[in-house]
Amino acid sequence: MHRPEFEPLLVLSATGMALFGAANDLITIFVALEILSIALYVLAGIAAVANGDDGKRRRVAGLLGSDLPELQGVLATGAPFDT
């Protein structure tokens, strides 16, 4: 791919991975996973558009498959505790 947004999205994804590895609490893990997943979804959408697909199906499937259960888990485990 020779698009100008490819390298910054790749760096953002790597930043999310590094932040995930260095996380010490639940909210940092959640933020790191969101940074990682949003950048990867955009990269997958760019590749899908290049192949003739619109990429919206992947984002909806990813939202329903990973982001919502992740948010529910964070709220269920982190909400009762006072930070």
C-alpha positions in Angstrom: 0.0 0.0 0.0 1.3 3.4 -0.9 -1.1 5.6 1.0 0.1 8.4 3.3 -2.0 7.3 6.3 -0.5 3.8 6.3 2.6 4.5 8.4 1.0 6.6 11.1 -1.7 4.0 11.6 0.9 1.3 11.8 2.8 3.3 14.4 -0.5 4.0 16.3 -1.2 0.2 16.3 2.3 -0.5 17.6 1.9 2.1 20.3 -1.3 0.4 21.4 0.6 -2.9 21.6 3.4 -1.4 23.6 0.9 0.3 26.0 -0.9 -3.0 26.4 2.3 -4.7 27.4 3.1 -2.0 29.9 -0.4 -1.8 31.4 -0.7 -2.1 35.2 -4.5 -1.5 35.6 -7.7 -2.3 33.9 -8.4 1.1 32.3 -5.0 1.2 30.7 -5.5 -2.2 29.2 -8.9 -1.1 27.9 -7.5 2.1 26.3 -4.5 0.2 24.8 -6.8 -2.4 23.2 -9.0 0.3 21.8 -6.0 2.2 20.3 -4.8 -1.0 18.9 -8.1 -2.2 17.5 -9.2 1.1 16.0 -6.0 1.5 14.1 -6.2 -2.1 12.8 -9.8 -1.7 11.8 -8.9 1.4 9.7 -6.0 -0.5 8.1 -8.3 -3.4 7.3 -10.8 -0.9 5.9 -8.2 0.6 3.7 -7.2 -2.8 2.4 -10.8 -3.7 1.8 -11.5 -0.6 -0.2 -8.4 -1.3 -2.3 -9.9 -4.8 -3.0 -13.3 -3.4 -3.9 -15.1 -4.0 -0.5 -16.5 -1.1 1.6 -15.0 -2.4 5.0 -18.1 -1.5 7.0 -19.0 -5.2 7.6 -15.6 -5.7 9.3 -16.1 -2.8 11.7 -19.6 -3.9 12.7 -18.4 -7.5 13.2 -15.5 -6.3 15.2 -17.6 -4.0 17.4 -20.1 -6.7 18.2 -17.5 -9.4 18.5 -14.8 -7.8 20.7 -15.4 -4.2 21.7 -18.8 -4.5 23.4 -18.0 -7.7 25.4 -14.7 -6.0 26.4 -16.5 -2.9 27.6 -19.0 -5.1 29.5 -16.2 -6.9 31.2 -14.5 -3.7 32.2 -17.7 -2.3 33.6 -18.5 -5.5 35.4 -15.1 -5.9 37.1 -14.1 -2.3 37.5 -17.3 -0.6 38.4 -17.7 -2.0 42.0 -14.2 -0.8 42.9 -13.3 2.7 44.0 -10.2 4.1 42.3 
